Amino acid sequence: MTESAVQEISRVSAQGSTPSSVQARAEAVEESAGESARSAPPAGPPQLAAEVACLPLEDLFGWIEERKKSAFLRWTHRDHAKSLYFHQGEVVFASSNQQVDRLGECLLRAGVINLDQLCEAQRCFSPPARLGKVLVERGFLTPRELWNGVKYQVEEIVRSLFAYPGGRVEVWEGEVQPDNVVRLSLPSRRLVTEGLQRREELHKFLDVLEDPDVRLSLVSDSDAEVAGSEQALVDAIAEQGSFPAVCARLGFDRESAARSVQLLRLVGAVKLVRTQDQNSFVNPSDLEDQESEQVRETVTRMTKLVSELAGPIARAEGPEGIRDRLQRILEEAAGRFPDLLSGACLDESASLDPEPLIERALRLPGDREDQVIAGLGELVAYLEFEVKNHPTLDDPDALLEALGHLRP
């Protein structure tokens, strides 16, 4: 959880927000997040227009953040369109026209809901109803989890931009906000870092997909609901299983197609197999070893980051206070990530033992690394907030910057 999210939740709690009001706020965000038609740019020409190849997104985001710009950014690449809203340098909203960025798919990747729950919710709702409301009504999410979920969806849309090979960006400066949207506040720098990390992970997945001995295969008994570019991929895979051949047939770029394949694997519609002369399927071992190592590394780095952030506070005031405060945050996070954090305890120095968490993380369903980052990230965000606002710590920004290498 980001510092701004902690502040938002604290503000909502202070105002006496009920579960229904939290749900209403989440539904307001979800309604606009799922409708790209609402993301119309302001009237008049953009103040900036460029190809991403000439102006990398990380540079553009850095410029917006450094100058605390408020702006509307529209990004397009073929039939993909995504829109971002900035307020004083931070992302406050994002929308996308891609199925892979829809709320249900984002929640599935994060492990917040499972495939059976998503399929049941999809069967129970039809537009203009909202999927998030159905998930709450069916008891699959609490209103607070829906609120966190739609924030995660916005973050996912932003992070996904860095996985594309190109695109065109247009920027309109000034305060612009879609109707009926609760303003979020997501640090641009963090989203850039995470987006670049996602790009590296996607390229590793591409190495597997483009192995000449690997083929895509449809799961015969799958009842997954797919549409748009994902349905086009399914149809092409039915005729030709080579990933490069499928991309060539459809005219898809490698990165966009790989993201869709990730989604199709997650919903159980597609699997990877090895050619018969290899006499083996690409069961989880081909990808599992790589993914498991990444999960281990992420848990190790996140627990190290928690320890390094808590250390200066413990030295300044003694370890008891920060340990107690952080334990409460840990217990709250365990309510949202019970399979990872339930029963976890801090030691006397306010540190976490990574080994039990690694064992739990490796058994998580869905995107395990995302769940580790989200769960332990709540502790990190709280500690960063304390470091920045601690009365006896000098130059907290330098301390946080020095620990940047530990962020996954």
C-alpha positions as CSV (number, residue, x, y, z in Angstrom):
1,M,0.0,0.0,0.0
2,T,1.3,3.4,-0.9
3,E,1.8,6.2,1.6
4,S,-1.1,8.1,0.0
5,A,-3.3,5.0,0.3
6,V,-2.5,4.9,4.0
7,Q,-3.5,8.6,4.3
8,E,-6.6,8.0,2.3
9,I,-7.7,5.1,4.4
10,S,-6.9,7.1,7.6
11,R,-9.0,10.0,6.3
12,V,-11.9,7.7,5.4
13,S,-11.8,6.1,8.8
14,A,-11.6,9.4,10.6
15,Q,-14.8,10.5,8.7
16,G,-16.6,7.4,9.9
17,S,-16.9,5.8,6.5
18,T,-19.1,2.8,6.5
19,P,-18.6,-0.3,4.3
20,S,-21.3,0.9,2.0
21,S,-19.6,4.3,1.5
22,V,-16.3,2.5,0.8
23,Q,-18.1,0.3,-1.8
24,A,-19.7,3.4,-3.3
25,R,-16.4,5.1,-3.7
26,A,-14.9,2.0,-5.2
27,E,-17.8,1.6,-7.6
28,A,-17.4,5.2,-8.7
29,V,-13.8,4.5,-9.7
30,E,-14.6,1.1,-11.3
31,E,-17.4,2.6,-13.4
32,S,-15.1,5.0,-15.1
33,A,-12.1,2.7,-15.2
34,G,-14.1,0.3,-17.3
35,E,-15.3,2.8,-19.8
36,S,-12.7,4.2,-22.1
37,A,-15.3,6.4,-23.8
38,R,-15.3,8.6,-20.7
39,S,-11.6,9.3,-21.1
40,A,-11.9,12.0,-23.7
41,P,-9.1,14.5,-23.9
42,P,-9.7,18.3,-23.3
43,A,-10.7,20.4,-26.2
44,G,-8.0,21.7,-28.4
45,P,-4.6,20.3,-29.5
46,P,-2.3,18.6,-27.1
47,Q,0.7,20.6,-25.7
48,L,3.0,17.6,-26.4
49,A,2.7,14.8,-28.9
50,A,5.5,12.3,-29.5
51,E,6.3,8.7,-30.3
52,V,7.5,6.6,-27.3
53,A,10.6,5.6,-29.3
54,C,11.6,9.3,-29.3
55,L,10.4,10.2,-25.8
56,P,10.5,7.2,-23.4
57,L,7.7,7.0,-21.0
58,E,10.0,6.9,-18.0
59,D,11.4,10.3,-19.1
60,L,8.0,11.7,-19.6
61,F,6.7,10.5,-16.2
62,G,9.9,12.0,-14.6
63,W,9.3,15.3,-16.2
64,I,5.6,15.4,-15.1
65,E,6.6,14.4,-11.5
66,E,9.6,16.8,-11.2
67,R,7.5,19.7,-12.3
68,K,4.4,18.6,-10.4
69,K,2.3,18.8,-13.6
70,S,-1.4,18.3,-13.7
71,A,-2.3,16.8,-17.1
72,F,-4.2,14.3,-19.2
73,L,-2.1,11.8,-21.0
74,R,-3.4,9.6,-23.9
75,W,-1.4,6.7,-25.1
76,T,-2.3,4.7,-28.2
77,H,-0.7,1.7,-30.0
78,R,-2.6,0.1,-32.8
79,D,-6.0,-0.7,-31.3
80,H,-4.8,-0.3,-27.7
81,A,-5.8,3.0,-26.0
82,K,-5.1,4.0,-22.4
83,S,-5.6,7.3,-20.6
84,L,-3.9,8.7,-17.5
85,Y,-4.8,11.6,-15.3
86,F,-2.1,13.4,-13.3
87,H,-2.5,15.9,-10.4
88,Q,0.7,17.7,-9.3
89,G,2.9,15.0,-10.7
90,E,1.0,11.9,-9.3
91,V,-1.3,9.6,-11.1
92,V,-4.9,10.0,-9.9
93,F,-6.7,7.8,-12.4
94,A,-6.2,5.6,-15.5
95,S,-8.5,3.8,-18.0
96,S,-8.0,1.2,-20.7
97,N,-9.9,-0.4,-23.6
98,Q,-8.2,-3.8,-23.2
99,Q,-9.8,-6.8,-21.6
100,V,-6.6,-7.8,-19.9
101,D,-6.9,-4.5,-17.9
102,R,-10.5,-5.1,-16.7
103,L,-11.2,-5.3,-13.0
104,G,-11.9,-9.0,-12.8
105,E,-8.8,-10.0,-14.7
106,C,-6.7,-7.7,-12.5
107,L,-8.1,-9.1,-9.3
108,L,-7.5,-12.6,-10.7
109,R,-3.9,-11.9,-11.4
110,A,-3.5,-10.5,-7.9
111,G,-4.9,-13.6,-6.3
112,V,-7.7,-11.6,-4.6
113,I,-10.4,-13.8,-6.3
114,N,-10.1,-17.2,-7.9
115,L,-11.2,-18.3,-11.4
116,D,-14.4,-19.9,-10.1
117,Q,-15.4,-16.8,-8.4
118,L,-14.7,-14.6,-11.4
119,C,-16.7,-17.0,-13.7
120,E,-19.7,-17.0,-11.4
121,A,-19.6,-13.2,-11.0
122,Q,-19.4,-12.8,-14.8
123,R,-22.4,-15.1,-15.2
124,C,-24.4,-13.0,-12.7
125,F,-23.9,-9.6,-14.2
126,S,-24.4,-7.8,-17.4
127,P,-23.6,-4.1,-18.3
128,P,-24.4,-1.5,-17.2
129,A,-24.1,-3.3,-13.9
130,R,-20.6,-3.3,-12.3
131,L,-18.7,-6.4,-11.7
132,G,-17.2,-5.1,-8.5
133,K,-20.7,-4.7,-7.0
134,V,-21.6,-8.3,-8.0
135,L,-18.3,-9.6,-6.4
136,V,-19.2,-7.9,-3.1
137,E,-22.9,-9.0,-3.2
138,R,-21.8,-12.6,-3.8
139,G,-19.5,-12.4,-0.8
140,F,-16.3,-12.8,-2.8
141,L,-14.9,-9.4,-1.8
142,T,-15.5,-7.0,1.1
143,P,-16.1,-3.3,0.2
144,R,-12.6,-2.5,1.4
145,E,-11.1,-5.2,-0.8
146,L,-13.1,-3.7,-3.8
147,W,-11.7,-0.3,-3.0
148,N,-8.1,-1.7,-2.9
149,G,-8.9,-3.7,-6.0
150,V,-9.9,-0.8,-8.2
151,K,-6.8,1.1,-7.0
152,Y,-4.7,-1.9,-8.0
153,Q,-6.5,-1.9,-11.4
154,V,-5.4,1.7,-12.0
155,E,-1.8,0.8,-11.1
156,E,-1.8,-2.2,-13.4
157,I,-3.0,0.0,-16.3
158,V,-0.1,2.4,-15.7
159,R,2.5,-0.4,-15.2
160,S,1.3,-2.1,-18.4
161,L,2.4,0.8,-20.6
162,F,6.1,0.0,-20.1
163,A,5.6,-3.5,-21.6
164,Y,4.7,-2.2,-25.1
165,P,7.4,-1.8,-27.8
166,G,6.2,1.6,-28.7
167,G,3.1,3.8,-29.1
168,R,2.2,7.5,-29.3
169,V,1.6,9.8,-26.4
170,E,-0.3,13.1,-26.3
171,V,-0.4,15.4,-23.3
172,W,-2.9,18.1,-22.4
173,E,-1.7,20.2,-19.5
174,G,-4.1,21.4,-16.8
175,E,-6.5,19.9,-14.3
176,V,-8.6,17.3,-16.0
177,Q,-10.7,14.7,-14.1
178,P,-13.4,12.3,-15.4
179,D,-16.8,12.5,-14.0
180,N,-17.7,10.8,-10.7
181,V,-14.2,9.5,-10.0
182,V,-12.7,9.5,-6.5
183,R,-9.2,11.0,-6.8
184,L,-6.4,8.5,-6.1
185,S,-2.8,9.5,-5.5
186,L,-0.2,7.1,-6.8
187,P,3.5,8.1,-6.9
188,S,4.6,8.2,-10.5
189,R,8.2,7.2,-9.7
190,R,7.1,4.0,-8.0
191,L,4.8,3.0,-10.9
192,V,7.7,3.7,-13.4
193,T,10.0,1.4,-11.4
194,E,7.4,-1.3,-11.2
195,G,6.5,-0.9,-14.8
196,L,10.1,-1.4,-15.9
197,Q,10.4,-4.5,-13.7
198,R,7.2,-5.9,-15.3
199,R,8.8,-5.3,-18.7
200,E,11.8,-7.4,-17.7
201,E,9.6,-10.2,-16.5
202,L,7.6,-10.1,-19.7
203,H,10.7,-10.5,-21.8
204,K,11.7,-13.6,-19.8
205,F,8.2,-15.0,-20.5
206,L,8.8,-14.1,-24.2
207,D,12.0,-16.2,-24.2
208,V,9.9,-19.2,-23.2
209,L,7.2,-18.5,-25.8
210,E,9.6,-18.1,-28.6
211,D,11.5,-21.3,-27.9
212,P,11.1,-23.3,-31.1
213,D,10.2,-26.4,-29.1
214,V,7.3,-24.7,-27.3
215,R,3.8,-24.6,-28.7
216,L,0.5,-23.0,-27.5
217,S,-2.4,-25.4,-27.0
218,L,-6.0,-24.8,-26.2
219,V,-7.5,-26.4,-23.1
220,S,-10.4,-28.5,-24.4
221,D,-12.7,-28.3,-21.4
222,S,-12.1,-24.6,-20.7
223,D,-15.2,-22.4,-20.1
224,A,-13.3,-19.2,-19.8
225,E,-15.0,-16.1,-21.2
226,V,-12.7,-14.3,-23.7
227,A,-13.3,-11.5,-26.1
228,G,-11.5,-9.0,-28.3
229,S,-7.8,-9.6,-29.0
230,E,-7.8,-12.6,-26.6
231,Q,-10.5,-14.3,-28.7
232,A,-8.5,-13.6,-31.8
233,L,-5.5,-15.3,-30.2
234,V,-7.6,-18.3,-29.2
235,D,-8.9,-18.7,-32.8
236,A,-5.3,-18.4,-34.2
237,I,-3.9,-20.8,-31.7
238,A,-6.5,-23.4,-32.7
239,E,-5.0,-23.3,-36.2
240,Q,-1.4,-22.7,-35.5
241,G,0.3,-23.2,-32.1
242,S,3.6,-21.5,-32.6
243,F,3.7,-18.2,-30.8
244,P,5.7,-16.3,-33.5
245,A,3.4,-17.7,-36.2
246,V,0.3,-16.6,-34.2
247,C,1.7,-13.1,-33.9
248,A,2.5,-12.9,-37.6
249,R,-0.9,-14.2,-38.5
250,L,-2.7,-11.6,-36.5
251,G,-0.2,-8.8,-36.9
252,F,0.2,-8.5,-33.1
253,D,3.4,-7.2,-31.5
254,R,5.2,-9.7,-29.3
255,E,4.7,-7.9,-26.0
256,S,0.9,-7.3,-26.4
257,A,0.4,-10.9,-27.5
258,A,2.4,-12.2,-24.6
259,R,0.3,-10.3,-22.0
260,S,-2.8,-11.8,-23.6
261,V,-1.3,-15.3,-23.4
262,Q,-0.5,-14.7,-19.7
263,L,-4.2,-13.9,-19.2
264,L,-5.4,-16.9,-21.2
265,R,-3.1,-19.2,-19.1
266,L,-4.5,-17.7,-15.9
267,V,-8.1,-18.3,-16.9
268,G,-7.3,-21.8,-18.0
269,A,-8.0,-21.4,-21.7
270,V,-4.4,-22.0,-23.0
271,K,-1.4,-24.1,-21.9
272,L,2.1,-24.3,-23.2
273,V,3.4,-27.7,-24.4
274,R,6.7,-29.0,-25.8
275,T,6.8,-30.6,-29.2
276,Q,6.4,-34.4,-29.2
277,D,10.1,-35.1,-29.8
278,Q,10.8,-33.5,-26.5
279,N,8.2,-35.9,-24.9
280,S,7.1,-33.5,-22.3
281,F,4.7,-30.7,-21.6
282,V,5.7,-27.3,-20.4
283,N,4.1,-28.1,-17.1
284,P,4.8,-25.6,-14.5
285,S,8.5,-26.7,-14.3
286,D,9.6,-24.7,-17.3
287,L,8.0,-21.5,-16.0
288,E,7.7,-22.5,-12.4
289,D,11.5,-22.6,-11.7
290,Q,11.9,-19.2,-13.1
291,E,8.9,-17.8,-11.4
292,S,9.7,-19.4,-8.1
293,E,13.2,-18.0,-8.1
294,Q,11.7,-14.5,-8.7
295,V,9.2,-15.0,-5.9
296,R,12.1,-16.0,-3.5
297,E,14.1,-13.0,-4.5
298,T,11.1,-10.7,-4.1
299,V,10.3,-11.9,-0.5
300,T,13.9,-11.6,0.5
301,R,14.2,-8.1,-0.9
302,M,10.9,-6.9,0.6
303,T,11.7,-8.3,4.1
304,K,15.2,-6.8,3.9
305,L,13.6,-3.4,3.0
306,V,11.2,-3.7,6.0
307,S,14.2,-4.3,8.3
308,E,16.2,-1.5,6.8
309,L,13.4,1.0,7.1
310,A,12.5,0.0,10.6
311,G,16.1,0.2,11.8
312,P,16.6,4.0,11.9
313,I,13.3,4.4,13.7
314,A,14.2,1.7,16.2
315,R,17.6,3.3,16.9
316,A,16.0,6.7,17.3
317,E,13.3,5.7,19.8
318,G,13.9,2.1,20.8
319,P,12.5,-0.9,19.0
320,E,9.3,-1.5,21.1
321,G,7.2,1.3,19.7
322,I,7.9,0.7,16.0
323,R,7.6,-3.0,16.5
324,D,4.1,-2.7,18.0
325,R,2.9,-0.2,15.4
326,L,4.2,-2.3,12.6
327,Q,2.7,-5.5,14.0
328,R,-0.7,-3.8,13.9
329,I,-0.1,-2.9,10.2
330,L,1.0,-6.5,9.6
331,E,-2.2,-7.9,11.2
332,E,-4.3,-5.6,9.1
333,A,-2.5,-6.7,6.0
334,A,-3.0,-10.3,7.0
335,G,-6.7,-9.8,6.8
336,R,-6.3,-9.0,3.1
337,F,-3.5,-11.5,2.4
338,P,-4.2,-14.3,4.9
339,D,-2.4,-17.1,2.9
340,L,0.8,-15.1,2.9
341,L,0.7,-13.1,6.2
342,S,-1.7,-14.8,8.7
343,G,0.1,-15.4,12.0
344,A,3.4,-13.7,10.9
345,C,5.2,-11.9,13.7
346,L,8.0,-9.4,13.8
347,D,11.0,-10.2,15.9
348,E,12.5,-7.9,18.6
349,S,14.2,-5.7,16.0
350,A,10.9,-5.3,14.0
351,S,12.2,-7.6,11.3
352,L,10.5,-10.5,9.5
353,D,12.0,-14.0,8.9
354,P,11.8,-14.4,5.1
355,E,12.0,-18.2,5.0
356,P,8.4,-19.0,6.3
357,L,7.1,-16.3,4.0
358,I,8.9,-17.8,1.0
359,E,7.3,-21.2,1.7
360,R,3.9,-19.5,1.9
361,A,4.4,-17.4,-1.2
362,L,5.4,-20.4,-3.3
363,R,2.0,-22.0,-2.5
364,L,-0.1,-18.9,-3.4
365,P,-2.5,-19.1,-6.4
366,G,-2.5,-16.5,-9.1
367,D,0.3,-14.0,-9.6
368,R,2.4,-14.9,-6.5
369,E,4.9,-12.0,-6.9
370,D,2.2,-9.4,-7.2
371,Q,0.7,-10.7,-3.9
372,V,4.0,-10.6,-2.1
373,I,4.6,-7.0,-3.3
374,A,1.1,-5.9,-2.4
375,G,1.1,-7.6,1.0
376,L,4.6,-6.7,2.2
377,G,4.2,-3.4,0.4
378,E,1.7,-2.3,3.0
379,L,4.4,-2.5,5.7
380,V,6.9,-0.8,3.4
381,A,4.5,2.1,2.7
382,Y,3.8,2.6,6.4
383,L,7.5,2.6,7.3
384,E,8.2,5.1,4.5
385,F,5.6,7.3,5.9
386,E,7.1,7.1,9.4
387,V,10.6,7.8,8.1
388,K,9.5,10.8,6.1
389,N,7.6,12.3,9.1
390,H,9.9,11.2,12.0
391,P,11.0,14.3,14.0
392,T,14.5,13.0,14.7
393,L,15.6,11.5,11.4
394,D,17.7,13.7,9.2
395,D,17.4,13.7,5.4
396,P,14.8,11.0,5.1
397,D,14.7,11.3,1.3
398,A,18.3,10.4,1.1
399,L,17.6,7.3,3.3
400,L,14.7,6.2,1.1
401,E,16.7,6.8,-2.1
402,A,19.6,4.7,-0.7
403,L,17.2,1.8,-0.2
404,G,15.7,2.0,-3.7
405,H,17.8,-1.0,-4.9
406,L,15.7,-3.3,-2.6
407,R,12.5,-2.5,-4.3
408,P,11.4,-5.3,-6.5
